[in-house]
Amino acid sequence: MLPIKLTIEGLYSYQTRQIIDFSELTQAGLFGIFGSVGSGKSSILEAVSFALYGETERMNSKDSRAYNMMNLRSNRSFIEFDFQNYENRKFRAVREFKRNSKRFDKVEISNSIFYEEKNNEWIPMEHNNASEILGLSYDNFKRTIIIPQGQFKEFLELGARDRTQMMKEIFGLHKYDLQDKVSELSRSNDVFLAELKGKLGTFEEVSEELIYQKRDEAGLSKMNFEKEKEIHNQLETQFQKLKNLKTDSDNLKIKESEFQIKENENEKFQKLEQDLEVFENAERSFKSLLTEQKRLSIEISKNVKVQELTKVEFDSLSENLNNLKKNISNLENDFNQLENSKQKAIELLSISKVLDFEIQKNLLLERIGKGEETISNSKYREIEIQKNIDSEINIISDLKSKKTDTKILMEVENWFQTQKNFQNELHQNQKNINSKLEEIASQESLLNQFPKNWKSDFSEKITSLNERKLNLQNQKSHLELSQKLAEFAQNIESGKPCPLCGSTEHPEILVSENVLESMKKLNSEILEIEQELEKIRIDESQVSKIIELKQAFNNQKVELENQKLETVKKLQFHSEQFIWKQFDKENENNFQIQKNQALELEKNISSAEKILDDNRKIFENQQKETKRFEDAIAEFRNKKISLETSVFDLKVSLKVLDFKDFENSNSEEIKIESETLSEKNTSVESQYKQLQKDLLEITPKVASKETLLSQISKHIVELQKSEKENTEKLESILSKSSFKNIEEVEIILAQDFDVQTIRKEIQDFKISFNTLKEIISSLKLKLKESDFDESSFLAKQELFLSSQENISELQKQLTIVEQQLSDLQKSFDIKKELIVEQDKLMLRKSNLDTLFNLFKGSGFVQYVSSIYLKQLCDNANVRFHRMTKNQLSLQINEKNEFEIIDYLNEGKTRSVKTLSGGQSFQVSLSLALALAESVQSQAKSDKNFFFIDEGFGTQDPESVNLVFETLMNLQKENRIVGIISHVEELKEKIPISLNVTKDEENGSFLSLRVGEF
């Protein structure tokens, strides 16, 4: 992350709007923020953290954060932070919260939004997740980019377990914590194995041998079935022919029986047809009139009953209406006085409040008196503390005026150190030259042991020795030949061919002397010559090496003399660079005395500044105490004025009652009287409104019932008239018909004939009767052409049924065997698949067991974490060595804990807790820088920003110089470093910085300082 611009207003001590343009600060590579204790330096970092993450180090959401972060003299806090992420994209984070106008302590966030710059326009984003933009969580952000005050040593002092957890979070090592996942996979695998074992248990008896047996059994069953089926098919053809004849004979008997029944039913259907004609005639003439007569009678009866019920309801409603009117009349007077009674109840409550406010005002007056006395005492203590502060400032000013510039001391010390280095180098050069001269003399001494003309001397000796050796070798060859001939001569036998010439005659056989002694002497002499030759070669090689070494030492001596000459020139040039007139370059002791005096002054100034800071903190706390009392008094006065205003307003609002009549009354009694009167008013108003509502509801109901009674009466008269006209029509038609009276007609119509159905039944009977006659004729004709014997049919039927049972049994057996074969084959295939799957799961179980042993107890995570920690140690030691002048080193022990290697004490180890405050800061800074590099490299950032809040006050001037040198070197590593401190000496070393000054009335202000560097 790279900051671009920060705007803050109404935040902590920043009352007015302040803008920080980081462009010039970050361009310098190293910058600082300086100011006195409590001026608001750390608030700048809190503003950045809150703008990005909505979190701060000092307070969380439970601490009424918004209220406590807002300046007490402001009603609005505003933070706007522009920054660039690792992808070189620009973003803006805006946070704003406002104070509630009615409640001073209620502060709520009114705006929280992120923007991204696209085409020179700020486009609002859908989220405000800084972790997604920066690639860092809030915890990692404050460990690697902005390290808050008091948190610098957190990583160093963490226990091994907590540090491992932190490494897991920072470097995402959770992905290596696979124990639970492996356990889950193992459990799942065990379940599958158990299931497979259970499934395989059901196929234990299934085998290929059993399948072959069942296949043979199925083939035999199928052959028997096919043979029996052929016989059965012949029987079935013969039986079917006889069965058809039997069916026709039986059918004829049935049809003749049915025809006899139909003949008996014929007369009944003729009678039914006649009765149907009479019913249809009566239905056409009388049914509609009789139905109408019955309907009119029912309708008249129904309307008479409705008329009676309506009359009862009308009488009841009329009585209720009269009662309502009477009740309304009784409440009329109370309702008319209701508004006056309500006002009286309100004014009684106001009078009760006035009496309560008077009591509260008296209590506030008493508290204001006591508070003013406390404020007076607090301001007196402020004056006394300010005197102490002024005294300390004068002391510090006097000490600083006596102090030599630290920068000059560093430069002079560097000059003396360089002078020593050159002198040591010159001394070492001379020492090396003397050493080379000694080595050359040594080689000369070795060379003098050999002749001056050693080459020709060695050559002559080698030639002479080689000639002697050749002569001896010739003698040796002659003796070896003689010895071989003597061996042949000894082996010659009379009458047998010679191995050399082949002759069988051997007149003169060679007689030789014993040559072994001569051979031994010759071998000894040859060996001596070879040894002499080897010695000469060794001497020759040694002389060559001595000459080469001598030449090499001469060359090295010349090189060393050139280096010495160069060092002398550098020393002379360095001597000319001594420009400090207040020091003597020939008297380093005098410089060391002044340096020690400056260091002592530095300590005295630091001590005085610490006392000054303590007094300022006490003064600031006293001011806060005074301000708290003043704010409390102001609040009491505001409450008093508010109470007086409320009393005046309440008295003015009285219209019905006079307050003087109640001045000595009890507030609670008046309040009870008001509540009683209010309850009565509510009851009267509620009852009166309900009665009016009931009256409005019942009046239209009475009118409606009255109208309904009139309509029902008219309708009954009309129905009675229609009934009379219908009776006259019936009598007229009856007189013209063949029926004797209406009762006869009603009896006929009561039969309730279904004309269509009966007509269809009669027609269906006629068709069925005629069809049956034709079928009987046809069957008789067919049976005359064929002979049918019942006994032959029964015999054939018995044979067929027996064959059918047999074939069915064989079919059943074949089906069972084939199904068993199919089931066996399927079971065997399943069993093979299950065995393959079981082998896979067993292999998986073995692998999972291996993985579980690897990952159990987070062992793998701890191993990876230890690697990361060792890499961090190595990176941190690069700077820590330089800061401690190679006296101390950091390492990780077998418990994954940090420990210190002390090279001043034979490289022994000790706890990091034994480090001084300054050394703790140095190692913490080295670790923090290494950690930041690792984390930000993961975030793919090519230009990194790092902010340190405090810690430099623990360093002596020399250590400050080393730390400062380390921070300056970070610029070469493409890192931008910002520091926050109140140490003035450090301020002088920083090329550019922001100064924070705090005004008691107007809050904190920022100003840019560009120094000479």
PEVEN-V952743 format. One line per field, one symbol per residue. phi: phi as a letter, one per 30 degrees, with the letter a starting at -180 (. if undefined). burial: I if it has 16 or more other C-alpha atoms within 10 Angstrom, else O. A space follows every 50 residues. Layout:
BEGIN
phi=???
burial=???
END
This chain:
BEGIN
phi=.bdcabcbaichdddcdbbccdedddddibbbbblddidjdddddddddd ddcibbddbcddchedddddedcccacbbbbcabcdciccbbcbbbbbdd dcbddcbbdcaabcbbdbhibdcdcdbbcdeddcibddddddcbcccddi cdceddcddeddddddddddcidedcdceddddddddddddddddddddd ddcdddadddddddddddddddddddddddddddeddddddddddddddd dddddddddddddddddddddddddddddddddddbdddddddddddddd dddddddddddddddddddddddddddddddeddddcddddddddddddd dddeddddddddddeddddddddddddddddddddddddddddddddddd ddddedddedddddddddeddddddddddddddedddddddddddddddc ddcddddddddddddddeddddddddddddddddddddddcdbdicdddc cidccbdbddccddcdddddddedddddddddeddddddddddddedddd dddddddddddddddddeddddddddddccddbcdcbddddddddddddd dddddedddddddddddddddddddddddddddddddddddddddddddd ddddbcccdedbecdddddddddddddddddddddddddddddddddded ddddddddeddddddddddddddddddddddddddcccddaddddddddd dhdcedddeddddddddddddddddddddddddddbcbcddddddddddd dddddddddddddddddddddddddddddddddddddddddddddddddd ddddcdihdddddddddddddddddddeddeddchidbbcbcddcicdbc ccddbhidcaddddddeddddddddddddddddddddddidcbccbbcci jdddcdeddeddddddddddedciccbcbcacddddedcddbacccbccd ccidbcbcbccdb
burial=IIIIOIIIIIIIIIIIOIIIOIOOIIOOIIIIIIIIIIIIIIIIIIIIII IIIIIIIOOOOOOOIIIOIIIIOIIIIIIIIIIIIIOOOIIIIIIIIIIO OOOOOOIIOOOIIIIIOOOOOOOOOOOIIIOOIIIIIIOIIIIIIIIIOO OIIOIIIOOOOOIIIIIIOIOOIOOIIIIOOIIOOIOOIIOOIOOIOOOI OOIOOIOOOOIOOIIOOIOOIIOOIOOOIOOIOOIIOOIOOIIOIOOOIO OIOOIIOOIOOIOOOOOOIOOOOOOOOOIOOIIOOIIOIIOOIOOIOOOI OOIOOOIOOIOOOIOOIIOIIOOOOOOIOOOOOOIOOIOOIIIIIIIIII IIIIIIIOOOIOOIOOOIOOIOOOIOOIIOOIOOIOOOIOOIIOIIOOII OOIIOIOOIOOIIOIIOOIOOIOOIIOOIIOIIOOIIOIIOOIOOOIOOO OOOOOOOIOOOIOOIIOOIOOIIOOIOOIOOIIOIIOOIOOIOOOOOIOO OOOOOOOOOOOOOOOOOOIOOIOOOIOOIOOOIOOIOOOIOOIOOIIOOI OOIIOIIOOIIOIIOOIIOOIOOOOOOOOOOOOOIOOOOOIOOIIOOIIO IIOIIIOIIOIIIOIIOIIIOIIOOIOOIIOOIOOIIOOIOOIIOIIOOI IOOIOOIOIOOOOOOOIOOIIOOIIOIIOOIOOIIOOIOOIOOOIOOIOO IIOOIIOIIOOOOOOIOOIOOOIOOOOOOIOOOIOOOOOOOOOOIOOIIO OOOOOOOOOOOOOOOOOOIOOOOOOIOOIOOOOOOOOOOOOOIOOIIOOI OOIIOIIOOIIOIIOOIIOIIOOIIOIIOOIOOIOOOIOOIOOIIOOIOO IIOOIIOOOIIIOOIIOIIIOIIIIIIOIIIIIIOOOIIIIIOOOIIIII IIOOOOOOIOOIOOOOOIIIIIIIIIIIIIIIIIIIOOIOIOIIIIIIII IIIIIOIOIIIIIIOIIIOIOOOOIIIIIIIIIOOIIIIIIIIIIIIIOO OOIIIIOOIOOOO
END
